[in-house]
Amino acid sequence: MRWLKYFENEGIIPSFVTVAAGIGLVLFCAIVITLCTLPLGNARSEPPAAVVLPQDESEEIDDKKEQEEFEKELEGSNEEEPPAKDFPSKAAEPIKMTLEQWKKETEKGWEELLVEFESEGISVDLAKKRVSVKGAIIRDKESRRYPIEYVIVTEGGNTHEAMILIRATPSNLNAALLSIGLEAGTSVIYRKKDPPPPQEDVEAGKTSPYEVIPPAGTVMKIYVTYEGWEENKHRLLEDLILNLRTRESLERVGWVYVGSRFARVLLGRERTLQYMADMERNIAALYLTGYGNTIFDVNTLEGIDDSVFDVNPETAPPMGAPITLTFSFDELK
């Protein structure tokens, strides 16, 4: 250990200690500064996932300009008054099309549409004002992980949260529904309460900061026809859906025809006008997000919760069973 005594005698070790202490102090300060600048979480309470807040004024102005451009493109846009200002921003003033506008946009005549309808399993009864489409059951049991959010979808939609799959293009199905005289309504609206409730009540879960306005529009019946049922081969769609709160079938509340909407979507480097049900591939919603992108919304505010509904295994046809959906004003016998 002579080398250690040498360093001690020469006074080198104390200098090492001093340097090490200095380096340690610098590292400690750096750690403290880093910790102080890290975000400590969101200080404000965020709305539930289902709520879509309005954009700020500058964004609203841009949306209005875009909407005006859309309406010019459609030529002869709706004259109905736009929904409330605080309708979810992405659907603030939803663009809808009449059947004539749809024919013009797609450059398809009625006869050509009928051929497409038939190829996709869609049939139209103009006299009885009914539209039918072929489909299949893609879930016949409850799921602990995925409650039903979109009860009817097409390929590419939220199939893991659905019960029925159809092969039809959503816009073609919508054109068929327009042909029997339906007019598009509006999806659910989340409106901030004025004056707002006490923040402590909101945080405690005693109240919501939003007033919820239910979907509005024409209410249709949706029937499921399955040849495997020994009795009553036509049943309302609600009968096949389980309310997880009551453990009974969903009440026969009907389905509001929302009609989806058109929006300018960024595809590549350009924004193009797209029918949102074609983009998302979801047809009928049990979970009411407020975007208005589906063709039908369930006619109950229980749908603002995404964990309430599932398949009723006691009434649903078996997995893979071929079925026919019928959209009707009247009872199907």
N, C-alpha and C positions, 0 to 999 in steps of 0.2 A: 504494500500500500504506500510505497515511497512516493508514487506519482501524485497521490491525494495530498500527502504532506507538503509536496512541492507547490501544488496549486494553492494550498492554504497559506503557506509562507509568502507566496508571491501576491496574495490578495485577489486571485482570479475568480475563485468560487463566489465571493460576494457579488462580483460584477455579473456573473451568470444569473444569480438569484434576482438581481435587480432587473435584468432584461426579461426574465421569465415573468416576473410580477407585472412588468409593463405590458407585455403581450397579453397576459391574462385579463388585465383591466380593459384593454382595447376590445378583446373578444366579448367580455361581459357587457360593455356598453353597446356593442353592435347587436347583441341578442336582445337587450332591453328595447332598443329603438325598433327592431324588427317586430317584436311582440306588440308594441304600442301602435304600430301602423296596420296591423292585421285587422280585417273587419270582424266585429264581434257578433254578427248576425243582423238580421233585418229588424230595425227598431220599430217599424210600423207593422201593424197586423195586415196581412194580405187577405183579399177576398177568397172565398172558396174557388176551387178549380172551375166550377161551372159558371162563375161570374166573369164576364168580359167587360172591363171598364171602358168608358168612352175615352177617346184620345184627346190630347190637348187641342186648343183652338186652332193652332197652325195646321195640325194634321187634319182636323175636321174640314178646314177650308180646302185642303188638297183633295180630300175625299169628295167634297161637293163638286169640285171641278172635274174630277174623274167621272163622277156620276153623270154630269151633264154630257161629257164626251160619249159615255156609254149609250145614253138615251138617243143622241144623234145617230150613233151607229145603228141602233135598232129601228129608227124611223117610225114614228108613231108610238112613242112610249106611253105607259099608263098615265092616266089622268088622276088616279086615286091619290089622296094625300099621303105623304110619306109618314112613317111611324114616328113615334116620339123621338126627340133629339137625343135622348140618352139610351136609345136602342143600341145594343152592342155594336161597337164601332165598325167591325168588319162587315156588318150587315145593316149599317146605319140607314141607308135608303135602298133597300133591295130592289134589283131590277128583275122584273117578271116579263114573261112573254105571253101573248095570246097565241092561239093555234095558227092564225094567219101569219103573225110575225115569225113564228117558228118555221113554218113552211118556207117563208121567204129567206130566212137566214140559212136554212139547210138546203135550199133550192130543190125541195122535194114536194111533189104534189101528193094529194090524198091517196091516190091509187098506189103510188110508190111507197108511201108510209105503210099502207095496209100489207104490202108484200114484206116489208121489214118486220112489221108486227108479227106476222105469221111465222117468219123464220126464227123469231126469238120467243115464241110461245105466248104471244100476247093476242088476245081476241077482244073485240069491241062490239057491244050490243047497244047501238044507238037508240033503239026503241025503248029498251028498259033502262037505259043510262047505266050500264055496267061495264066494267073492264075486268078481264081475267088474265092471269099469267101463271104459267107452270113453274113449279119449284120443287124443292126437296128439303127434308128435315136434316139439319146438320148438327143438331144437339137435342137429346131427349132426356138428359139428366141434369140435376143441379150441379153447379160448380162452386167449390169453395173459393177459388181464386178469381173467377171471372163471372160476375153477375151479367145478366142480359142488359146491354145498353142500346143496341140497334137490333130490333127483333127480326127485321128483314134486310138482307144485304144482297149484293151481287158480287161476282168474282172480283177480288181486289179490295173489298170492303173490310170492316172489322169482324171478320168471321169468327174470331175467338170470343166475341161478345154477342153473338147472334144465334138465332134458332132456325131461321129459314133462309135458304139460298135460292135466288132466281138467276136465270141466265140472260135476262133482258137488259139492254142498255137503259140506264135510268132516264135519259132524255126521251127515249122512245116511249117508255112507260108513261112519262109525264105528258107527252103529246097525245097519247091515247086518252088520258084523263081529261085533258083540255077539250078533246073532241066531244065529250059528253056534257060539256057546259060548266066545268068546274072553274072557279076563279081563285087564284092563290091568296092565301091569308098571311099571317105573320106568326113567327115563333114567339117563344116566351121572352119577356122583357124584364131585365133587372134594373130597377130605377133607384138611385140613392134617395134615402128618406130625407125630407126637408121639413123641419130641422132634424139633424141626425140624432139618434138615440145616444144616451150616455155611453162613453167608451167602456166604462167598467162593466156595463150590462152586456155589451157586445163581447167583451173578452171572457165574461162568465158564461156565455152561451145562452143568456136569457132572451136575447132578441137579435135580429139581423139588421145590419145597416142598410139593407135593400128592401124595397117594396117589389114583390114579384107579381108581374102581370101575366096571366095565362095566355097560351096560344089562342089566336082568334082567326076564325074563318069557317069554311064549310066543314061540318063534321060528317065523316063517312063511316060506314060499317065495313070491316074487313073480315071476310069469311074464309075459312080453311076447309077445303073439300078433300077427304081421304076415303078411298074406297074400302079400306080395311076396317073402318068402323062399322059394326053390325047395325047399330041404330043411329039415326041422325048423322048422315054422312057430311053435312054442312054445319060447321061450328064456328062461332065467333072467335077471332084471334085471342081475345082477352081470356077465353076459357082455358087456353093452353099456357097462360103465363101465371106464375106463382108470385103472390105478394109475400115477401119474406117477413114482413111485420105481422101480418094476420095469419099466414100459412094457409091462405085461401086463394082462389083464382082472382085475378085482377077484375075489379068491377067493370061492367060493360059500359064504359065511358065513351067509346068511339075514338076516332082518329081525325085530327085536324089536318086538312089539306093545306100545307104550307107552300108546296110547289117548288121548293128549293129556291135558288137565285143565281143570277149571273154576276160574275166579278172578274176584274182584270187580274190575271195570275201571271207571275214571272216564270216564263218557260225559256230557258236559255238566257238570252240577253234582252228579250222583248217581253212586254206585258201583253197578253192576249185575252180576249173575252172568253170566259169558260163557264159552262154550266156546272155548278159546284157538286151536284149529286153525281155527275159523271166523273168528277175529279176524285171524290172521296168514296164513291160506290156504296153509300149507305142509303137505304130507302125509307125505313120507318124507325123513328127514334123513341125509345123508352126513357132515355136520359136527355133532359132538356138543357142543352148548353147555351142556347140563345143565339147561335150563329145562323140558324135558319137554312142549313145546307141540305137537310133531308127533304123528302117529298111529303112525308107525314110525320106529325108529332102526336104522341099520346095525349089525350084530352084530360089530363089530371096534373096538378102541381106536385103530386108525389114524385113526378119525374125529375124534379130538381136534385134529387139524391141519386147518385149513380150506383147505389148498392141495395136497392129495394126489390128489384125484380129478377126472376130467374125462370127457368123452364118448370112447368108443372108436370112432373113425371107420371102422374096418374092419368093425365088427359092427353098428353102429347103423343103423336104417332111415333113409331120407332125410328131410330137413326137410319137415314138413307131413304125413308119412305117418300115416294112421289106424291106430291100434293098439288092442288090448284088454289091460288088466291083469287078471291073475287072482291072487287071494290064496288060497293053498292050503296044506294040511298035507302033501299027497301030490304025487308027480310028476304033471305034466300031460302027457298024451300025445295 
